[in-house]
């Protein structure tokens, strides 16, 4: 494992935890349209983002960290466990319950739109 990556990820995790502890609201910052990369299905991407944002807010800080490390950084479970200093089983459990929460939140928002 690259020592810099581990060091940087640890800082990232700690900063995220501190920010989530000290803020209760989510601030949205509008990006300049020129900086956006057009998606193949921009309407579908917008729908997905709108469905996931409130669902992601339902997760605990620990669950958010694990989801980001797993799906954004594309780290395997064992590496996440090593970087966070927790057992791999705990990572799997948190990931399982996070995905279950996300799935339920997205399904309930889809039902509400019907």
N, C-alpha and C positions, 0 to 999 in steps of 0.2 A: 504494500500500500504506500502510495506517495505521502510522505510526511506533511507536505504543504496542504494537500487535499484534506487530510484528516484534521489538521490544525484549522484550516479555513471553515470546514463543515462544522466543527465544534463552535467556532465563533458565530457562525450563521445560526445555529440552533440556539445558542444562548441569547443572541440579540432578538430572535423571534420570540422566545419565551418571555423575555423582559418586556417587549412591546405588547404582547398579548396580556400580560399581567397588569400593565398600567393603562391600557385603553379598553374601553368597553364598546366603542363605536368603530365602524369601518369607514375609512375615508377613501373616497374614489377620486383619483386624479385623472382628468381628461388628458389624453395624449394628442399631440398634433397629428392630424390626418396624414401628413406627409411621411411620418415615421412608421405608419402601420403597413404591414405587408399584406396585400390582398389574399384572402383565403380562397380556396377553390369553391367553397360553398359558404360565402360570408353570412348569409341568412342563417344557415344551420349552425355556424360557429357562434353567432350571437345568441341564438336560442339555447345552445349548450351552456354558454357562459352565464346567461341569465338564470338557468336552472341550477347551475352548480354553486354560484356565489352564496345564496342563502343556505344551501345545503352544507357548504363548507364551513359556514359560520356556526353550525350546530355541533361541530367536532370540538373535542377538548384540545388544548394546546399540544399535548403529547401525540394525539392522533393526527393533528395537522402536520406536525413535524415529520412523522413517519410517512404519511401520504406524500408529502413533498419530496422527501429523500428517495422514496421508492419510485414514484412516477415522474417526477420532474428531473431529479438527478439520475434516475435509472440505476440505483444501487441495489445489489442483492440483499436479501434479508440478513445474511450473516455479517455483511459489511456495515449495515445500519446498526445492528446490535453492537458490533465492536466500537463504532464511533460514538454511540450513545452510552456505552457502558452498561447495557442491559442484556439479559438473555435473549437468544433468537426466538424462543417461544413467546416472550413478551411482545416482541416486535410483530410476530405473526398474529397474536391475539389482538393487539391494538389495531393492526391493519384490517383484520377481519371485521371488528366492530365498527371501525371507521367506514369501511365500504358498505356495511349493512346500514349504517346511519345515512350515508350519502344516497344509497339506493332508495331507502324509504322516503327521504326528503324529496328526491326527484320525482318519485312516483306520486307522492301526495300533491306536488305542485302541478303535475300533468293532469291529475284528476280534477284539481281545482279549476284548471283552464277549460275543461270540457263543459 
